[in-house]
Amino acid sequence: MKRYASVLALLLFLSVVIVSLPQNGIVKAEPETIVVPDDYASIQEAVDNAADGDTVFVKEGTYHENVVVNRSLSLVGEKVDTTVIDGNPPEGYRIPITIWCDGVSVSGFKLLYGYAGITVGGVKFCSISGNRIAGNQHGILLVGTSFSNVTENYFEQIRLSSAIQLSYSNYNLVAGNYIDNCTEGIQIWQYSTNNTITENTITDCDDVAIRLQYADNNTIARNEVSNSGIGTSIYVANNNTITNNNYINNIEQFPSGEWEWYAKTFGYNGSQNIINQNYFSDYNGTDSNADGLGDTPYIINEDNQDNNPMMEPIEIEVIPEFPSWIILPLLITATLLIIICKQKLPKTPTQQSY
């Protein structure tokens, strides 16, 4: 009996030891911070040698790269105006940053002269925040992307297409961006649904500030849209909620939708959406009961009108210019603390500044 008890105790001990061993013999490493150009000369080399959960911190400088991010990591620029990825090398247009993995965050970069500043494809749970994107043909392209955030970026001189474009993308947040002097502001199209577009400042767009095309069930709320060719255009897009936006001094605030005749020849009905309590600078109605709402609707077309147009602009936190985002100094400080605490050594003694 004692022998059986001893064997049982040994088996129990061994089972505890086996359970406590790392699965597959792999010990999960703690997230690291990789510094460019200290640890690797290029951003792409740093990304390729990073693991999921790591941070790639890029010091000030100009990098002529086409960075492809294919693992879940944070890509952080030291200072947005002086940490530059230039996408227009002698061999032609490229894309400064392409994201092909879930859970990637990008912040603190100036992205110049590429086909697009950032392309995000077929992923989810990504964050693009606090970047300056200028002189590209496209700004940020989201294709097949879901549950991701595009927040507090600055766009200027986007000259071929939209500053922000969503295609086949659902449940994303586009908020707090400043779009200035572009061909087009924000485009939600090709079956993009359930996205929220809010607190964006869009001004001086040559064409359309906000375009909805073949896109249903999105929310467009609390945006400042001004001095553009068209405030918001809708083409074969239904059940979108458009509320509490300011439409100020656009050449055409809200097109009548008459040009949907082409879609109607293919059997489509005129678009119907929920448009309520927006401010239109060209509304000339009255407010007899002083409730802040116009007595008569703002007519868009036979299918759409704002029954409660606001008499005064809605208070929206408008970004006056591209600031030094508070989040970036916090990220930089945290990154430097991690570096100091870990006392990381350079990976090779021969690496030089890019």
Secondary structure by P-SEA (a helix, b strand, c coil): caaaaaaaaaaaaaaaaaaacccccbbbbcbbbbbcccccccaaaaaaaccccccccccccccccccccccbbbbbbcccccccccccccccccccbbbcccbbbbcccccccccccbbbccccbbbbcbbbbccccccbbbcccccccccbbbbccccccccbbbcccccccccbbbbccccccbbbccccccccccbbbbcccccccbbbcccccccccbbbbccccccccccccccbbbcccccccccccccccccaaaaaaaccccccccccbbbbcccccccccccccccccccccccccccccccccccccccccccccaaaaaaaaaaaaaaaaacccccccccccc
